[in-house]
């Protein structure tokens, strides 16, 4: 599936609403952002690019001839980023 910019913004909006609900009481605001540069779309979380339309690392389904849905993929990548940060010690 080739998501439109509006599709991506909608998906990111749902994810941001979930993030806000989970973190608002703690005063945290970790938002996912969408950037578009010409024909390439990027999704970033905490400054880390977690997806872009040119290098799409989602699973390809042979039976469906399509990539895995974007929303679950982004949520998985956000969780990976958070897990990597959890071990960070300064």
Buried (B, 14 or more C-beta within 10 A) or exposed (E): EEBEEEBBBBBBEEBBEEBEEEEEEEEEEBEBEBEEEEEEBBBBBBEEEBBBBEEBEBEEEEEEEEBBEBBEBBBEBBEEBEEEEEEEEE
